[in-house]
Amino acid sequence: MRTGSVFRSSSKALSFLAEKNCPASIPVRNKTIQNLQSMLNKLNHFRQEMLSQIHELLGRSATLRDLLLEEVAQWQVRQRLVCIGEKCDTSLGRLEEWFTKNAEILFQLLHLLMMLKGMYEKVTYQTDPLKSQLPLLVKRLQEQIICLLKSAFVVDVQPKMQVPNKRPLVLRTSHKFSVRARLLVKLLDRNKSPEAKIDIDRDATNLTGFRRFNILTSSTKTLMIHDPQKQGLVCDFKYITLKEQKISGTGKGNKGISEGSLPVTEELHIITFTLDYCYQGIECQLQTSTLPVVIVSNANQISSAWASILWFIMLSKDTKDQLFFSKPPAATWAQLSVVLSWQFSAATERGLDKHQLKMLGEKLCGPGVNSQSTITWDQFSKVRNCPRKKLLQGFCCPPASILI
């Protein structure tokens, strides 16, 4: 029988206990009952006060978590823009510090709730607030921790080849590339070595006609400390190679089911990281994905593939929309001119002036170009024997010749 069972019957139980242990005079018995009732009232007050403070802490923690999620979303926007030439700060040191401090507080609070659970199991009574509130608080706190952990798992280095193309998100079969995911919560069980697994096109049920790829090198990496000074938790895949699956009898060449399929340079593929995380009793599966990549098989496709990446990042609101090019939206010259200037700045360390931008605008849109002039994807990427072809080639080589 638990010790707490003697407190469940209010005054009658207290009276019985007093008579059993103190069978003296009635005044002594009444005094004992009063003392026990006073102790019970104080215990109840302390428990209610503790639970009230925990409720307040969880409310503040939820607000802080929402702010951190907003910061991560803004960081991801900056990372996307950096991929196409914008100069932004994409360091993760400050975010990592904020996420880790918040997680430490939540895990300490979880430890406190477990201690309260132990107190409840030892001493309880009929109106014990722990009985009704503690399970809900534990569940609410665990949900907050898991939400924080899932938001803290990010791709901090997007897929990138070293040669022949140093721009991110354009990959070539049989050529090695690197990619890295990072857990911004620097809390790890030293007795366990969680592994991250990568997949390509994990959720590709709607990608009819798309090519399929196998990862030839190891598809798992251990989550480990990357930099002893920063103590960052990363899973770093440095030498990944992709090979196209051979599907015989299902279409022309190696395209598989070709009906409704897109050109190679318009297929968007996504690499996904999956991590089974465990720390202080919290177990959950974390998942994060790269930005869409274009996979080509020869070098002369790289410039067109880069144009696809540029168009997608510039216009897509959904980073997982692999069917973006089935109905690609048009861009305004105001949008495209900024991005083109970033391209030149990335290659030559200076952007384009207004006269150079006007010249490019006239090549793409014709005379009288203005900020609201529109350019379709077909105009930008597929019209042959015109200045646009030369422009696209400049995306993957020094672009000074384009202005000539």
C-alpha positions as CSV (number, residue, x, y, z in Angstrom):
1,M,0.0,0.0,0.0
2,R,1.3,3.5,-0.8
3,T,1.9,5.9,2.0
4,G,-0.4,8.4,0.4
5,S,-3.5,6.1,1.0
6,V,-3.9,7.4,4.5
7,F,-4.7,10.9,3.2
8,R,-7.5,10.0,1.0
9,S,-10.5,10.1,3.4
10,S,-10.1,13.7,4.6
11,S,-11.1,14.4,8.2
12,K,-12.4,10.9,9.0
13,A,-9.1,9.3,8.0
14,L,-7.2,11.9,10.0
15,S,-9.4,11.3,13.0
16,F,-8.9,7.5,12.7
17,L,-5.2,7.9,12.5
18,A,-5.1,10.2,15.5
19,E,-7.2,7.8,17.6
20,K,-5.0,4.8,16.6
21,N,-1.6,6.5,17.3
22,C,-2.7,8.9,20.0
23,P,-5.5,7.3,22.1
24,A,-5.2,9.9,24.8
25,S,-7.7,12.6,25.6
26,I,-10.0,14.2,23.1
27,P,-8.1,17.6,23.2
28,V,-4.9,15.9,22.3
29,R,-6.6,14.0,19.5
30,N,-8.2,17.1,18.1
31,K,-4.8,18.9,18.2
32,T,-3.2,16.1,16.3
33,I,-5.9,16.2,13.7
34,Q,-5.4,20.0,13.3
35,N,-1.7,19.6,12.9
36,L,-2.1,16.9,10.3
37,Q,-4.7,18.9,8.4
38,S,-2.4,22.0,8.5
39,M,0.5,19.9,7.1
40,L,-1.8,18.6,4.4
41,N,-3.0,22.1,3.5
42,K,0.6,23.3,3.3
43,L,1.5,20.4,1.1
44,N,-1.5,21.0,-1.2
45,H,-0.6,24.8,-1.4
46,F,3.0,24.0,-2.3
47,R,2.0,21.6,-5.0
48,Q,-0.5,24.0,-6.5
49,E,2.1,26.8,-6.5
50,M,4.7,24.5,-8.1
51,L,2.2,23.4,-10.8
52,S,1.2,27.0,-11.5
53,Q,4.8,28.0,-12.0
54,I,5.4,25.1,-14.3
55,H,2.3,26.1,-16.4
56,E,3.8,29.6,-16.7
57,L,7.2,28.3,-17.7
58,L,5.7,26.1,-20.4
59,G,3.7,29.1,-21.8
60,R,6.9,31.2,-22.0
61,S,8.8,28.2,-23.5
62,A,6.1,27.9,-26.2
63,T,6.5,31.6,-27.0
64,L,10.3,31.2,-27.2
65,R,10.0,28.1,-29.4
66,D,7.8,29.9,-31.8
67,L,10.4,32.7,-32.1
68,L,13.1,30.1,-32.7
69,L,11.0,28.5,-35.5
70,E,10.6,31.9,-37.1
71,E,14.4,32.4,-36.9
72,V,15.0,29.1,-38.5
73,A,12.6,29.9,-41.3
74,Q,14.3,33.2,-41.9
75,W,17.7,31.4,-41.9
76,Q,16.4,28.9,-44.5
77,V,15.3,31.8,-46.8
78,R,18.8,33.3,-46.5
79,Q,20.4,30.0,-47.3
80,R,18.2,29.6,-50.4
81,L,19.2,33.1,-51.6
82,V,22.9,32.4,-50.9
83,C,22.7,29.4,-53.2
84,I,21.9,31.7,-56.1
85,G,24.5,34.4,-55.4
86,E,23.0,36.7,-52.7
87,K,25.4,37.7,-49.9
88,C,23.8,36.8,-46.6
89,D,24.9,35.6,-43.2
90,T,24.1,31.9,-42.9
91,S,26.1,31.1,-39.9
92,L,24.4,28.9,-37.3
93,G,26.4,29.6,-34.2
94,R,23.8,31.9,-32.6
95,L,20.8,29.7,-33.5
96,E,22.7,26.7,-32.2
97,E,23.3,28.4,-28.8
98,W,19.6,29.5,-28.5
99,F,18.2,26.1,-29.4
100,T,20.6,24.3,-27.0
101,K,19.8,26.6,-24.1
102,N,16.1,26.2,-24.6
103,A,16.4,22.4,-24.9
104,E,18.5,22.3,-21.7
105,I,15.8,24.2,-19.8
106,L,13.0,21.9,-21.1
107,F,15.0,18.7,-20.2
108,Q,15.6,20.1,-16.7
109,L,11.9,20.8,-16.4
110,L,11.1,17.3,-17.5
111,H,13.5,16.0,-14.8
112,L,11.6,18.1,-12.2
113,L,8.3,16.7,-13.4
114,M,9.6,13.1,-13.0
115,M,10.6,14.0,-9.4
116,L,7.1,15.3,-8.8
117,K,5.8,12.1,-10.1
118,G,7.9,10.2,-7.6
119,M,6.5,12.4,-4.8
120,Y,3.0,11.7,-5.9
121,E,3.6,8.0,-5.8
122,K,4.8,8.3,-2.2
123,V,2.3,10.7,-0.8
124,T,-1.1,11.6,-2.3
125,Y,-4.6,12.5,-1.1
126,Q,-8.1,12.9,-2.5
127,T,-7.7,16.5,-3.9
128,D,-4.1,16.1,-5.0
129,P,-3.5,18.5,-8.0
130,L,-0.7,16.3,-9.2
131,K,-3.2,13.6,-9.9
132,S,-5.1,15.6,-12.5
133,Q,-2.4,17.9,-13.8
134,L,0.9,16.1,-13.8
135,P,0.2,13.6,-16.7
136,L,-1.0,16.5,-18.9
137,L,2.0,18.6,-18.1
138,V,4.4,15.8,-18.9
139,K,2.7,15.2,-22.2
140,R,2.7,18.9,-23.1
141,L,6.4,19.2,-22.2
142,Q,7.4,16.2,-24.2
143,E,5.5,17.6,-27.2
144,Q,7.4,20.9,-26.8
145,I,10.8,19.1,-26.7
146,I,10.0,17.0,-29.7
147,C,8.8,20.0,-31.7
148,L,12.0,21.9,-30.8
149,L,14.2,18.9,-31.8
150,K,12.4,18.5,-35.2
151,S,12.9,22.1,-36.0
152,A,16.6,22.0,-34.9
153,F,17.5,19.4,-37.5
154,V,18.6,21.3,-40.6
155,V,20.7,20.9,-43.8
156,D,23.5,23.4,-43.2
157,V,25.5,22.5,-46.3
158,Q,23.4,21.9,-49.5
159,P,24.5,19.2,-52.0
160,K,27.6,20.4,-53.9
161,M,30.1,19.0,-56.3
162,Q,33.7,20.1,-56.3
163,V,34.3,19.6,-60.0
164,P,33.4,20.3,-62.7
165,N,30.8,22.7,-61.2
166,K,31.2,24.4,-57.9
167,R,27.6,25.8,-57.7
168,P,25.3,24.0,-55.3
169,L,22.3,21.9,-56.2
170,V,23.5,20.8,-59.6
171,L,24.8,17.2,-59.4
172,R,26.2,14.8,-62.0
173,T,25.9,11.0,-62.0
174,S,29.1,9.1,-61.1
175,H,30.6,12.4,-59.7
176,K,31.1,12.8,-56.0
177,F,29.4,15.5,-54.0
178,S,29.0,16.4,-50.4
179,V,26.1,17.4,-48.1
180,R,25.7,17.9,-44.4
181,A,22.9,18.0,-41.8
182,R,23.2,19.6,-38.4
183,L,21.3,19.2,-35.1
184,L,21.2,22.6,-33.5
185,V,20.5,21.1,-30.1
186,K,23.9,20.1,-28.8
187,L,22.7,17.5,-26.4
188,L,23.8,13.9,-27.1
189,D,23.7,10.7,-25.1
190,R,27.4,9.8,-24.9
191,N,26.6,6.1,-24.5
192,K,24.8,6.0,-27.8
193,S,25.8,6.9,-31.3
194,P,22.7,7.8,-33.3
195,E,23.1,7.4,-37.1
196,A,21.5,9.5,-39.8
197,K,20.4,7.9,-43.0
198,I,19.9,9.5,-46.4
199,D,17.5,8.7,-49.1
200,I,16.8,10.3,-52.5
201,D,13.3,11.0,-53.5
202,R,11.9,9.3,-50.4
203,D,8.4,10.5,-51.1
204,A,8.3,10.2,-54.9
205,T,4.9,8.5,-55.5
206,N,3.7,11.3,-57.8
207,L,6.9,11.6,-59.8
208,T,5.7,9.7,-62.9
209,G,8.4,9.6,-65.5
210,F,11.2,10.8,-63.3
211,R,14.4,8.9,-63.3
212,R,15.3,6.9,-60.2
213,F,18.7,6.9,-58.5
214,N,20.7,4.7,-56.1
215,I,23.2,5.9,-53.6
216,L,26.3,3.9,-54.2
217,T,28.4,5.0,-51.2
218,S,27.4,4.5,-47.6
219,S,23.9,5.9,-46.9
220,T,24.4,6.2,-43.1
221,K,26.6,8.4,-41.0
222,T,27.0,8.7,-37.2
223,L,25.9,12.0,-35.6
224,M,29.2,13.3,-34.1
225,I,31.0,16.4,-32.9
226,H,32.3,18.2,-36.0
227,D,34.4,21.0,-34.5
228,P,35.8,20.5,-30.9
229,Q,35.6,24.3,-30.4
230,K,32.0,24.7,-31.6
231,Q,30.8,21.3,-30.4
232,G,28.4,21.1,-33.3
233,L,26.5,17.9,-33.9
234,V,26.7,17.0,-37.6
235,C,26.3,14.1,-40.0
236,D,28.7,14.9,-42.8
237,F,28.4,13.0,-46.1
238,K,31.5,14.0,-48.1
239,Y,31.8,11.5,-50.9
240,I,28.3,10.5,-52.2
241,T,27.8,9.1,-55.7
242,L,24.5,8.7,-57.5
243,K,23.8,6.1,-60.2
244,E,20.7,6.0,-62.3
245,Q,18.5,2.9,-62.0
246,K,18.2,0.9,-65.2
247,I,14.5,0.3,-66.0
248,S,14.2,-1.8,-69.1
249,G,11.1,-1.9,-71.3
250,T,9.4,1.0,-69.7
251,G,10.1,3.9,-72.1
252,K,12.7,5.4,-74.3
253,G,16.3,5.2,-73.1
254,N,16.6,5.2,-69.3
255,K,13.8,7.6,-68.6
256,G,11.5,4.9,-67.4
257,I,7.8,5.6,-67.8
258,S,8.1,8.5,-70.3
259,E,4.5,9.6,-70.5
260,G,4.2,13.2,-69.1
261,S,7.9,13.2,-68.1
262,L,10.0,16.4,-67.9
263,P,13.4,17.0,-69.5
264,V,16.4,15.9,-67.4
265,T,17.2,19.5,-66.4
266,E,13.7,20.1,-65.1
267,E,13.5,17.0,-62.9
268,L,13.8,18.1,-59.3
269,H,15.1,15.5,-56.8
270,I,15.3,15.8,-53.0
271,I,17.8,14.1,-50.6
272,T,16.3,13.4,-47.1
273,F,18.1,12.9,-43.8
274,T,16.4,10.7,-41.1
275,L,17.8,10.5,-37.6
276,D,16.5,8.4,-34.7
277,Y,17.3,10.6,-31.6
278,C,17.2,9.6,-28.0
279,Y,18.1,11.7,-24.9
280,Q,16.9,11.4,-21.3
281,G,13.9,9.3,-22.1
282,I,12.8,11.3,-25.2
283,E,12.8,9.2,-28.3
284,C,11.8,10.6,-31.7
285,Q,12.6,10.5,-35.4
286,L,14.0,13.7,-36.9
287,Q,13.9,14.4,-40.6
288,T,15.1,17.2,-42.8
289,S,15.5,17.6,-46.6
290,T,17.8,19.4,-49.0
291,L,16.6,22.0,-51.5
292,P,15.7,20.3,-54.8
293,V,18.6,19.3,-56.9
294,V,19.0,18.7,-60.6
295,I,20.9,15.6,-61.7
296,V,22.6,15.6,-65.1
297,S,24.7,13.0,-66.9
298,N,27.1,15.1,-68.9
299,A,28.8,18.5,-68.6
300,N,26.9,20.3,-71.4
301,Q,23.7,20.0,-69.3
302,I,25.1,21.9,-66.3
303,S,24.3,25.4,-67.5
304,S,20.6,24.5,-68.2
305,A,20.4,22.7,-64.9
306,W,21.7,25.8,-63.1
307,A,19.0,27.9,-64.8
308,S,16.4,25.5,-63.5
309,I,17.8,25.9,-59.9
310,L,17.8,29.7,-60.3
311,W,14.2,29.7,-61.6
312,F,13.0,27.4,-58.8
313,I,14.6,29.3,-55.9
314,M,13.5,32.7,-57.3
315,L,9.8,31.8,-57.8
316,S,8.9,28.7,-55.7
317,K,7.2,29.1,-52.4
318,D,7.3,25.4,-51.6
319,T,10.8,24.0,-51.3
320,K,9.5,20.4,-51.7
321,D,7.5,21.1,-54.9
322,Q,9.3,18.6,-57.2
323,L,6.6,19.1,-59.9
324,F,7.4,22.8,-60.1
325,F,8.4,22.7,-63.8
326,S,5.2,20.9,-64.9
327,K,3.6,24.5,-64.8
328,P,6.5,26.9,-64.1
329,P,5.4,30.5,-63.3
330,A,6.7,33.5,-65.2
331,A,9.1,36.0,-63.6
332,T,9.0,39.8,-63.7
333,W,12.1,41.6,-64.9
334,A,12.3,43.2,-61.5
335,Q,12.8,39.7,-60.0
336,L,15.1,38.4,-62.6
337,S,17.3,41.4,-62.9
338,V,18.2,41.2,-59.2
339,V,19.1,37.5,-59.5
340,L,21.2,38.1,-62.6
341,S,23.1,40.8,-60.8
342,W,23.8,38.3,-58.0
343,Q,25.2,35.8,-60.6
344,F,27.7,38.4,-61.9
345,S,28.6,39.4,-58.4
346,A,29.3,35.8,-57.4
347,A,31.7,35.4,-60.4
348,T,33.3,38.8,-60.6
349,E,32.8,40.3,-57.1
350,R,30.6,43.1,-58.5
351,G,27.1,43.3,-59.6
352,L,25.6,44.8,-62.8
353,D,24.9,48.5,-63.2
354,K,21.7,49.9,-64.5
355,H,23.0,50.2,-68.1
356,Q,24.1,46.6,-68.2
357,L,20.8,45.4,-66.7
358,K,18.9,47.5,-69.3
359,M,20.9,45.8,-72.1
360,L,20.2,42.3,-70.7
361,G,16.5,43.2,-70.2
362,E,16.2,44.3,-73.8
363,K,17.8,41.0,-75.0
364,L,15.3,39.0,-72.9
365,C,12.2,41.1,-73.1
366,G,12.7,43.3,-76.1
367,P,12.7,47.2,-76.3
368,G,10.7,49.1,-73.7
369,V,11.5,46.6,-70.9
370,N,10.3,47.7,-67.5
371,S,10.2,46.3,-64.0
372,Q,6.8,44.6,-64.6
373,S,7.8,43.0,-68.0
374,T,7.4,39.3,-67.8
375,I,9.7,36.4,-68.9
376,T,8.3,32.9,-69.1
377,W,10.4,29.8,-68.4
378,D,10.3,28.8,-72.0
379,Q,11.6,32.2,-73.1
380,F,14.4,32.1,-70.6
381,S,15.6,28.5,-71.1
382,K,14.5,26.9,-74.3
383,V,14.6,29.5,-77.1
384,R,17.6,28.6,-79.3
385,N,19.9,30.8,-81.4
386,C,19.3,33.9,-79.5
387,P,21.2,35.9,-76.8
388,R,19.4,33.9,-74.0
389,K,21.5,30.9,-74.9
390,K,24.6,32.8,-74.2
391,L,23.2,34.2,-71.0
392,L,22.4,30.7,-69.7
393,Q,26.0,29.5,-70.5
394,G,27.3,32.4,-68.4
395,F,25.6,31.0,-65.2
396,C,28.3,28.3,-65.0
397,C,31.3,30.3,-66.2
398,P,32.7,33.8,-65.7
399,P,29.9,35.9,-67.4
400,A,31.9,38.9,-68.6
401,S,31.5,37.7,-72.2
402,I,27.7,38.0,-72.0
403,L,27.9,41.8,-71.9
404,I,29.9,42.0,-75.1
